Amino acid sequence: MIESKIIRNGCADLLEVNGKRIPMYGYMSYQPEKACYGDFRQAGVHLFFPCVYAGDRGINQNSGIRPFCPGFWKGYGKYDFSAAEKTFELIIKHCIPGEDYLIPRLMLEPPAWWEECNPDELCRDAQGTPMHHSSCSEKWKKDTEEVIFAFQRWIEEKGYDRFVAGWHIACGNTEEYLRPCIHPMQLMDYSIRAQEGFSQWAKTKYDHDLEKLNHAWRTNYMAWHQISIPGPANRLFGAGEKFRSREFEMRTIDYYAFQNQMNAQMLIDLCQMAKKATNKRQVIGAFYGYTTAGVEMGHHAMEMVLKSDAVDFLASPLQYMDRRGQGVDWPFPGVVASAQLHGKPWFIEADVRTMLSRPISQCMPHADPVVSRYYDAKVWWGPDTLEGSLGQMKKVLGKALCHNTAIWWFDMWGGWYDHEEMMRFHQQAAQIYQEHALSGGAKTDASIAVFFDEEAYHEMIPQIVAEAPAGSQMNGSKLTRNLGFTGAAYHMYLLSDLGNVSPDDYRMALLIAPGHWRKELISALEAWKQKGRLIAVAGKGPEEIPGGIAWNTSGFPDALPGDVIISKDENGNALEILRRYPDYSLYAGIYTEVNTERLRQLVCAAAGNVYNYSGEVIDASQRFIAIHAAADGTKRICVPKKAKLRDVFSGKFLPGNECFVDVEMKFGETLLLECVAEQ
């Protein structure tokens, strides 16, 4: 068996396989028959991600997508790995043992026959409709562990252990540990197992004291087994404007904490099983950590996952901003910087559409949903031109380099990059990334540290009923969209990591509706109150910040004499205020999705660096600057140190001085530039 582990190399992460260090840079496809494994290997890619399915369903429920290939779990103790073998053989015929490696994505959703045999183990909505397994099912976990060990035995029996260097454990909707549902208001999980799990969880939280629970929940339960999951009316609506009332809705708040923790525990348990199957000798990872997503997504127990030694890496696609449009940033969906802080690298799933992208109905008709045209939507099409396609690809590569993330190129339906110029890009990109990772990467030149309070999400009123007034919800996606146009670089962390982040690395702390202030967090915040930094509070959280901005009973920040009232509503209430102290400043605004202009002003007020003021998309490290054009025209790139800018792909230096460079760009074009210090 190959031995693998993740090692930190300066600011970058590497995969060490049998003592050999390789960049975490790969390629995969849902349709191996149309994938370009040989071309990518020739381009310098040596890490491949074959897809393997235990079950016989499509990867999500809401679209009705059909299976890509047959699953291997045919019955208790019965397995047929012929489809997986076909995929492995298509890949390894281009590979050499000791040079090329596989990290199979093992999708562990159960097959239909298992669901029929185990009706009490299924996730159910409030009407009782079943929808795959419940994350609270111990029976499913026990059966799945046998499947995981069977998969490992097959790998060894077929000799694929010469190539397999780790596992990507997938589960849930779209393989991403998202709750199963066919529409947003199909709330889960009301199964027997979830009811039992919630009762046990509550018993533990309230110290086996039923009177204590009844007081907190305003209930009159006479026994623990009577505890029930809050119904849809409790979950869809809330008594507060932004957050639920702790006085009247603690039962619902507790349920969301339970739901998120059970989802995270399922992930950890599955990864632990894979660790056991591989004798703890290989890296194991999963999709998780979509902190900017809503409360129903089930990704708000990130702190649990970060503390687990069963999970070695995390992964996600980038946000599908403007349906994967040009001219906008595609931000991370979660707290990548927190993951890296805890020693867990983050893979970008670079599913970059190109001019060659086509809908699944044309590429994989056997998997086309038939019942819907979900996969014909604009989001599945790429730019019309080669130039636009390369602009999108460079944008994602720039993000990986500037943030020191891992990356795999996801040729989803196959053939998306089957073009001479695109493969020339991939050859250069692989070389650039390899040199960057092996030389230690480069520190991200971020001015802003953004902190998300994931516990506050348990108290958030969901947006799925109706569109609420602007600014009344915690909308991480809107915020990150605005951050993408500021021209300043930023990192995203969990609020619980505030004490682990050095203020010396940033000029501004942006706290998103914080509301859970443990003693150590209050102490950590004090370290930011010096050297002219700025602490910005975007949206009032469930609790006020001790020693910070006060909020009145109507939810507006209270201005003191000497405060700057930046904006007011029509009734004269302060919407945003700035309080200036000798050593630092405080900003408070009622909106969580602070607009781009205000964010840029705050960065400048904190003496942070803004690379561009015209609204282009910027990612930056102390070595690289990636700029993506939001419109045609002249773009000014402000250089924070005396340096020349070199186009990484052409090798040409841009004309300019040590302060700025002006460059003509077309809409959707991306330049990846290296800062070369002047001697």
C-alpha positions in Angstrom: 0.0 0.0 0.0 1.2 3.5 -0.9 1.8 5.7 2.1 0.8 9.3 1.8 0.5 12.4 3.9 0.1 16.2 3.6 3.1 18.3 4.5 3.4 22.0 4.8 6.0 23.6 2.6 6.3 27.3 3.5 2.9 28.7 2.6 2.0 25.8 0.3 0.8 22.3 0.8 2.3 19.2 -0.9 1.3 15.6 -1.1 4.1 13.3 0.0 3.7 9.8 -1.5 6.2 7.2 -0.3 8.6 10.0 0.5 8.2 11.8 -2.8 6.7 15.3 -2.8 4.2 16.2 -5.5 2.0 19.3 -6.0 -1.6 18.9 -5.1 -2.7 19.6 -8.7 -5.0 17.2 -10.6 -7.6 16.4 -13.2 -10.9 14.5 -13.2 -14.0 14.0 -15.3 -17.5 12.5 -14.8 -17.2 10.8 -18.2 -13.9 8.9 -18.5 -14.6 7.9 -22.1 -14.3 11.6 -23.2 -11.7 12.7 -20.7 -8.2 13.8 -21.7 -6.1 11.9 -19.2 -3.2 11.3 -21.6 -3.1 15.0 -22.7 -3.1 16.2 -19.1 -0.4 13.8 -18.1 1.7 15.0 -21.0 1.0 18.6 -19.7 2.5 17.7 -16.4 -0.4 16.5 -14.3 0.2 13.4 -12.2 -2.8 13.3 -9.9 -6.1 11.9 -11.1 -9.5 11.5 -9.4 -11.6 8.6 -10.7 -15.3 8.6 -9.7 -16.7 5.4 -8.1 -20.3 4.9 -7.0 -21.6 2.5 -4.4 -25.3 3.3 -5.2 -27.4 3.4 -8.3 -28.9 6.9 -8.1 -27.9 10.2 -9.7 -25.7 12.5 -7.7 -28.6 14.8 -6.7 -32.3 14.8 -6.1 -33.5 18.2 -7.2 -32.6 17.8 -10.9 -33.5 14.2 -11.4 -30.1 13.5 -13.0 -29.6 9.8 -13.8 -26.6 7.7 -12.8 -23.3 8.3 -14.7 -22.5 4.6 -14.5 -23.6 1.5 -12.5 -22.9 1.4 -8.8 -21.0 -1.5 -7.3 -23.0 -2.3 -4.1 -25.5 -5.0 -5.3 -26.5 -6.5 -2.0 -25.2 -7.4 1.4 -21.8 -8.7 0.8 -22.3 -8.6 -3.0 -20.2 -6.2 -5.1 -19.6 -5.7 -8.8 -16.7 -3.3 -9.5 -16.7 -3.7 -13.3 -17.7 -0.1 -13.9 -15.1 1.2 -11.5 -12.5 -1.1 -13.2 -13.3 0.4 -16.6 -12.7 3.9 -15.2 -9.5 2.9 -13.5 -8.2 1.2 -16.6 -9.0 4.2 -18.8 -6.8 6.4 -16.5 -3.9 4.1 -15.7 -3.2 3.2 -19.3 -1.6 6.6 -19.5 0.1 6.3 -16.1 3.4 5.0 -14.6 3.5 3.6 -11.1 5.6 5.8 -8.8 5.0 8.8 -11.1 1.2 9.0 -11.3 -1.4 8.7 -8.6 -5.1 8.2 -8.1 -7.3 9.6 -5.4 -10.7 8.0 -6.1 -13.9 9.9 -5.3 -16.0 7.3 -3.5 -19.7 8.3 -3.5 -21.4 6.4 -0.6 -25.0 7.1 -1.1 -26.8 3.8 -0.7 -28.6 2.0 -3.6 -32.4 1.7 -3.9 -32.4 -1.9 -2.7 -30.8 -0.9 0.6 -33.5 1.8 1.1 -36.2 -0.7 0.5 -34.7 -3.0 3.2 -34.2 -0.3 5.7 -37.3 2.1 5.8 -36.6 3.2 9.4 -33.1 4.4 8.4 -34.2 6.9 5.7 -34.2 10.7 5.9 -37.8 11.9 5.7 -39.5 15.3 5.3 -42.4 16.5 7.5 -44.9 14.6 5.4 -42.9 11.4 5.8 -41.6 11.2 2.2 -38.3 9.3 2.2 -35.2 10.8 0.6 -32.0 8.6 0.9 -30.4 7.7 4.2 -30.6 9.7 7.5 -27.2 11.0 8.7 -28.4 9.8 12.2 -28.6 6.2 11.0 -26.1 3.9 12.7 -27.3 1.0 10.7 -26.4 2.8 7.5 -22.9 3.7 8.9 -22.3 0.1 9.9 -23.3 -1.2 6.5 -21.3 1.4 4.7 -18.2 0.6 6.7 -18.3 -2.9 5.2 -18.6 -1.3 1.7 -15.6 0.8 2.4 -13.5 -2.2 3.3 -14.7 -4.1 0.3 -13.6 -1.3 -1.9 -10.1 -1.4 -0.3 -9.9 -5.1 -0.8 -10.8 -4.7 -4.5 -8.1 -2.0 -4.9 -5.5 -4.4 -3.5 -6.8 -7.5 -5.4 -6.6 -5.7 -8.8 -3.2 -4.2 -8.1 -4.5 -0.6 -8.2 -2.8 -0.1 -4.8 0.3 0.8 -6.9 -1.5 4.0 -7.9 -4.1 4.8 -5.2 -2.6 7.4 -2.8 -5.7 8.5 -0.9 -9.5 8.8 -1.0 -12.0 11.5 -1.5 -15.1 10.4 0.5 -18.3 11.8 -1.0 -21.8 11.6 0.3 -25.1 13.6 0.3 -26.7 15.8 -2.4 -24.2 16.4 -5.3 -21.6 14.4 -3.3 -21.1 17.5 -1.1 -22.7 16.6 2.3 -25.7 18.8 1.4 -29.1 17.7 2.8 -31.3 15.7 0.4 -34.2 17.5 -1.1 -36.1 18.0 -4.3 -37.1 21.6 -3.6 -35.9 24.3 -1.0 -39.0 24.0 1.2 -38.7 20.2 1.6 -37.2 20.4 5.0 -35.3 17.5 6.5 -34.9 15.4 8.7 -38.0 14.1 10.5 -37.1 10.4 10.5 -37.2 8.1 13.4 -33.5 8.1 13.7 -33.3 11.9 13.6 -36.0 12.1 16.3 -34.0 9.7 18.5 -30.8 11.6 17.8 -32.2 15.0 18.6 -33.6 13.7 21.9 -30.2 12.2 22.9 -28.4 15.4 21.8 -30.7 17.6 23.9 -30.3 15.3 26.9 -26.6 15.8 26.7 -26.8 19.5 26.2 -29.1 20.0 29.1 -27.3 17.7 31.5 -30.1 15.1 31.6 -32.2 17.8 33.3 -35.7 17.8 31.6 -36.8 20.7 33.7 -33.9 22.8 32.5 -34.7 21.9 28.9 -38.4 22.7 29.3 -37.5 26.1 30.7 -35.2 26.9 27.8 -37.6 25.6 25.2 -40.9 26.8 26.8 -42.2 23.2 26.6 -43.8 20.8 29.0 -42.2 17.4 28.1 -42.7 14.7 30.7 -40.1 12.4 29.2 -37.1 12.6 26.9 -38.7 10.3 24.3 -41.4 12.9 23.8 -39.0 15.4 22.3 -39.8 16.2 18.7 -38.2 18.1 15.9 -39.6 21.6 15.2 -42.1 21.6 12.4 -41.9 23.5 9.2 -43.7 26.5 10.6 -41.1 26.8 13.3 -38.2 26.5 10.8 -39.6 28.6 7.9 -40.6 31.6 10.0 -38.9 33.4 12.9 -40.0 35.8 15.6 -37.0 38.2 15.0 -36.1 40.3 12.0 -32.7 38.8 11.4 -32.3 36.1 14.0 -34.6 33.9 16.0 -35.6 34.8 19.5 -33.6 32.9 22.1 -36.5 33.4 24.5 -39.2 31.9 22.3 -37.3 29.8 19.7 -34.5 28.0 21.5 -35.9 24.6 20.5 -35.5 25.5 16.8 -32.1 27.0 17.4 -31.0 23.8 19.1 -32.3 21.7 16.3 -30.2 23.5 13.7 -27.1 23.1 15.9 -27.9 19.4 16.1 -28.6 19.1 12.4 -25.3 20.6 11.5 -23.3 18.6 14.0 -24.9 15.3 12.8 -24.0 16.1 9.3 -20.4 16.9 10.2 -20.2 13.8 12.4 -21.4 11.7 9.4 -18.5 13.1 7.4 -16.0 12.5 10.2 -17.2 8.9 10.7 -17.0 8.1 7.0 -13.5 9.5 6.8 -12.5 7.6 10.0 -13.7 4.4 8.3 -11.6 5.1 5.3 -8.6 5.8 7.6 -9.2 2.4 9.2 -9.5 0.6 5.9 -6.1 2.1 4.8 -4.4 1.5 8.2 -4.1 5.3 8.6 -1.5 5.3 5.9 -3.3 7.5 3.3 -4.8 10.9 3.1 -8.6 11.2 3.3 -10.7 14.2 2.4 -14.2 15.5 1.6 -16.3 18.3 0.3 -17.2 20.5 3.3 -17.1 24.0 4.8 -19.6 26.1 2.7 -19.8 28.7 5.4 -21.4 31.4 3.2 -24.4 29.1 2.5 -27.7 29.2 4.2 -28.7 27.4 7.5 -30.5 24.5 5.7 -27.3 23.5 3.8 -25.9 21.7 6.8 -22.3 23.1 6.6 -22.2 25.0 9.9 -20.2 22.7 12.1 -16.8 23.5 10.5 -15.1 23.8 13.8 -15.8 20.1 14.5 -14.4 19.0 11.1 -11.3 21.2 11.5 -10.5 19.5 14.9 -10.8 16.0 13.4 -7.7 14.1 12.5 -9.7 11.8 10.3 -10.1 14.6 7.7 -6.9 15.5 5.9 -8.2 17.9 3.2 -11.3 19.8 2.2 -12.7 20.7 -1.2 -15.3 22.7 -2.9 -16.1 24.3 -6.2 -15.9 28.1 -6.3 -19.2 30.0 -5.9 -21.4 30.0 -9.0 -21.4 33.8 -9.1 -23.6 35.2 -11.9 -24.1 31.7 -13.2 -20.3 31.3 -13.7 -20.3 34.6 -15.7 -17.3 36.6 -16.9 -16.2 39.8 -15.3 -17.0 38.8 -11.8 -15.1 37.0 -9.0 -15.8 33.4 -8.2 -15.2 33.5 -4.4 -14.5 30.6 -2.1 -17.8 29.3 -0.5 -16.1 28.9 2.9 -13.4 29.6 5.3 -10.3 28.4 3.4 -7.9 30.4 5.6 -9.3 28.7 8.7 -8.8 25.3 7.1 -5.2 26.1 6.2 -4.7 27.4 9.7 -5.6 24.0 11.0 -3.4 22.2 8.6 -6.0 21.1 6.1 -5.4 22.1 2.5 -8.4 23.1 0.3 -8.9 21.7 -3.2 -10.5 24.1 -5.6 -12.7 22.0 -7.9 -12.1 24.0 -11.0 -15.1 23.1 -13.1 -14.4 26.0 -15.5 -16.7 26.1 -18.5 -15.2 26.8 -21.9 -16.4 27.4 -25.4 -16.3 23.6 -25.8 -18.7 23.0 -22.9 -22.1 21.5 -23.8 -25.1 20.5 -21.8 -25.4 17.0 -20.4 -28.2 16.2 -22.9 -25.7 16.4 -25.7 -22.7 14.9 -23.9 -24.1 12.2 -21.6 -27.7 11.5 -22.8 -27.9 8.4 -20.6 -27.5 10.6 -17.5 -29.8 13.4 -18.7 -32.5 14.1 -16.2 -35.3 13.8 -18.8 -37.8 15.1 -16.2 -36.2 18.6 -16.2 -33.9 20.8 -18.3 -31.8 21.8 -15.3 -28.6 21.0 -17.0 -29.4 23.0 -20.1 -29.3 26.3 -18.2 -26.8 29.0 -18.9 -24.6 28.1 -16.0 -23.5 24.9 -17.9 -22.3 26.9 -20.9 -18.9 28.6 -21.2 -17.8 31.8 -23.0 -18.3 31.8 -26.7 -14.6 32.4 -27.5 -11.2 30.9 -26.9 -10.1 34.2 -25.3 -13.0 34.2 -22.9 -12.4 30.6 -22.0 -8.7 31.2 -21.3 -9.7 34.3 -19.2 -11.8 32.1 -16.9 -9.2 29.4 -16.6 -6.5 32.0 -15.7 -8.8 33.5 -13.2 -9.1 30.3 -11.3 -5.4 29.4 -11.6 -4.6 32.9 -10.2 -6.9 32.3 -7.2 -5.2 28.9 -6.5 -1.7 30.5 -6.6 -2.5 33.6 -4.6 -4.3 31.6 -1.9 -2.0 28.6 -1.9 -4.8 26.2 -2.4 -4.8 22.8 -4.1 -6.7 22.4 -7.4 -8.1 19.8 -9.7 -9.4 20.7 -13.1 -12.9 19.2 -13.5 -13.6 18.4 -17.1 -17.2 17.6 -16.0 -18.8 16.0 -19.0 -15.5 15.5 -20.9 -13.9 17.4 -23.7 -14.1 20.9 -22.2 -10.4 21.5 -22.6 -9.8 19.4 -25.8 -8.2 22.2 -27.7 -4.6 22.9 -28.7 -4.5 26.3 -27.1 -6.2 25.2 -23.9 -3.8 22.3 -23.5 -0.9 24.7 -24.1 -2.4 26.8 -21.2 -2.6 23.6 -19.0 1.0 22.7 -19.8 2.2 26.2 -18.7 -0.2 26.2 -15.7 1.0 22.9 -14.4 4.6 24.1 -14.6 3.8 27.4 -12.9 1.9 25.7 -10.1 4.5 23.0 -9.5 7.3 25.5 -9.2 5.2 27.7 -6.9 4.3 24.8 -4.6 7.7 23.1 -4.5 9.4 26.5 -3.7 7.1 27.1 -0.7 4.3 29.2 -2.2 3.8 32.8 -1.3 2.0 34.6 1.5 -1.3 36.1 0.4 -1.2 39.9 0.5 -4.6 40.3 2.2 -5.7 43.5 3.9 -9.0 42.1 5.2 -9.6 39.2 7.5 -13.3 38.3 7.3 -14.7 36.4 10.3 -18.0 34.3 10.2 -19.8 33.2 13.3 -21.1 29.8 12.3 -23.0 29.4 15.5 -25.0 32.5 14.5 -26.3 30.6 11.5 -28.2 28.3 13.8 -30.2 31.3 14.8 -30.6 32.8 11.4 -34.1 33.0 9.8 -33.9 31.2 6.4 -34.4 33.1 3.2 -36.4 30.4 1.4 -39.9 31.7 2.3 -39.7 35.1 0.6 -37.1 37.7 -0.2 -36.6 39.7 2.9 -35.7 43.5 3.0 -32.2 44.2 1.8 -29.6 43.6 4.5 -31.9 41.8 6.9 -30.2 38.4 6.4 -26.8 37.0 6.7 -26.0 36.6 3.0 -22.4 35.5 2.7 -22.7 35.1 -1.1 -23.7 38.8 -1.6 -20.9 39.9 0.7 -18.2 37.9 -1.1 -19.5 39.2 -4.5 -19.0 42.8 -3.2 -15.6 41.9 -1.8 -14.5 40.6 -5.2 -14.8 44.1 -6.7 -13.0 46.1 -4.0 -9.5 45.6 -5.5 -8.3 44.4 -2.1 -7.4 40.9 -1.1 -9.1 39.1 1.8 -9.1 35.9 3.8 -12.1 34.2 5.4 -12.0 32.6 8.9 -14.3 31.2 11.5 -14.9 33.6 14.3 -13.8 30.9 16.7 -10.3 31.3 15.1 -10.0 35.0 16.0 -7.4 34.2 18.6 -5.4 32.1 16.2 -5.1 34.9 13.6 -2.3 37.4 13.9 -3.6 41.0 13.5 -0.1 41.9 12.2 -1.0 40.1 8.9 -4.0 42.4 8.3 -5.3 46.0 8.4 -9.0 45.3 8.9 -11.1 42.7 10.7 -14.6 42.4 9.2 -17.0 40.6 11.6 -20.1 39.3 10.0 -23.1 39.5 12.5 -21.0 38.2 15.3 -23.0 37.0 18.3 -21.2 34.3 20.4 -18.6 36.0 22.4 -16.6 33.5 24.5 -14.2 35.0 27.0 -11.2 34.1 24.8 -12.7 35.8 21.8 -13.2 39.1 23.7 -9.6 39.0 24.7 -8.5 38.2 21.1 -10.4 41.2 19.7 -8.4 43.5 21.9 -5.2 42.7 20.0 -6.8 44.3 16.9 -7.3 47.6 18.6 -3.9 49.1 17.8 -1.6 50.3 15.0 -4.4 52.2 13.2 -6.4 49.0 12.3 -10.1 49.1 11.7 -12.7 46.7 13.2 -15.8 46.5 11.1 -19.1 44.9 12.3 -21.4 44.1 9.4 -24.9 43.5 10.9 -25.9 43.1 14.5 -25.5 39.5 15.7 -27.5 37.7 18.3 -25.4 39.5 21.0 -23.6 42.8 21.1 -19.8 42.9 21.1 -18.6 43.6 24.6 -16.9 46.9 24.6 -17.8 47.6 21.0 -20.6 49.4 19.2 -24.0 49.5 21.0 -27.2 48.9 19.1 -30.6 50.4 20.1 -33.7 48.4 20.5 -34.7 49.0 16.8 -31.5 47.4 15.6 -29.6 50.5 14.6 -26.1 51.4 15.8 -26.1 54.0 18.5 -24.0 57.0 17.6 -22.0 58.8 20.3 -20.8 62.4 20.2 -17.8 62.5 17.8 -19.0 59.5 15.8 -19.3 59.9 12.0 -22.7 59.0 10.8 -21.9 57.7 7.3 -25.5 57.0 6.2 -29.1 57.3 7.6 -32.5 56.1 6.6 -35.4 58.4 5.7 -36.4 58.6 9.4 -32.9 59.7 10.5 -31.8 56.4 12.0 -28.1 55.8 11.6 -27.4 52.9 9.2 -23.6 53.1 9.4 -21.3 54.8 11.9 -17.6 55.2 12.3 -16.0 55.7 15.6 -12.4 56.9 15.7 -10.0 56.2 18.6 -6.3 57.3 18.8 -5.1 53.8 17.9 -7.9 52.2 15.9 -11.4 52.7 14.4 -14.7 51.0 14.7 -17.3 50.7 11.9 -20.8 49.4 12.4 -23.5 49.0 9.8 -26.8 47.2 9.8 -26.1 45.4 6.5 -24.2 42.1 6.4 -23.6 42.5 2.6 -21.6 45.8 2.8 -21.4 47.3 -0.6 -18.2 47.5 -2.6 -17.6 51.2 -2.4 -17.9 51.2 1.4 -15.6 48.2 1.7 -13.0 49.9 -0.4 -13.3 53.1 1.7 -12.8 51.1 4.9 -9.7 49.3 3.6 -8.2 52.7 2.8 -9.2 54.1 6.2 -7.3 51.2 7.7 -4.2 51.9 5.6 -4.7 48.7 3.7 -3.7 48.0 0.1 -6.1 48.4 -2.8 -4.6 47.1 -6.0 -7.3 48.5 -8.3 -9.9 51.1 -7.9 -12.0 50.6 -11.0 -13.9 47.4 -9.9 -11.8 44.7 -11.5 -11.4 41.3 -9.8 -8.2 41.0 -7.9 -6.4 38.1 -6.2 -2.9 38.9 -4.8 0.0 37.4 -2.9 3.4 38.8 -2.2 4.5 37.2 -5.4 1.5 37.1 -7.8 -1.3 39.5 -8.8 -4.2 38.1 -10.8 -6.5 40.7 -12.4 -9.7 39.8 -14.2 -11.4 42.6 -16.3 -15.0 43.5 -15.4 -15.2 45.7 -18.6 -13.1 46.8 -21.6 -10.7 49.6 -20.9 -7.5 50.8 -19.2 -6.9 49.1 -15.8 -4.5 50.6 -13.3 -2.7 48.1 -11.0 -1.3 49.8 -7.9 1.9 48.0 -6.8 2.4 48.0 -3.0 6.2 47.7 -3.2 8.9 48.8 -5.6 8.6 46.1 -8.3 8.0 45.4 -11.9 5.1 43.3 -13.1 5.9 40.3 -15.4 3.2 38.5 -17.4 3.7 34.9 -16.1 2.5 33.3 -19.4 4.2 35.5 -22.0 7.3 36.4 -19.8 7.0 40.1 -20.9 7.3 42.9 -18.4 4.5 45.5 -18.3 5.6 49.1 -18.8 5.2 51.2 -15.7 6.9 52.5 -12.5 7.2 51.3 -9.0 3.8 52.8 -8.1 1.4 51.6 -10.7 1.0 50.0 -14.1 -1.7 50.9 -16.7 -2.8 48.1 -19.0 -5.5 47.7 -21.7 -7.8 44.8 -21.1 -10.8 43.3 -22.7 -13.9 42.2 -20.7 -13.3 38.8 -19.2 -9.6 38.8 -19.9 -7.3 37.7 -17.0 -3.6 38.7 -16.5 -1.5 36.6 -14.1 1.4 38.8 -13.1 4.5 38.2 -11.0 5.9 41.0 -8.8 9.6 41.1 -9.5 11.3 43.3 -7.0 13.6 45.9 -8.4 17.2 45.7 -7.4 
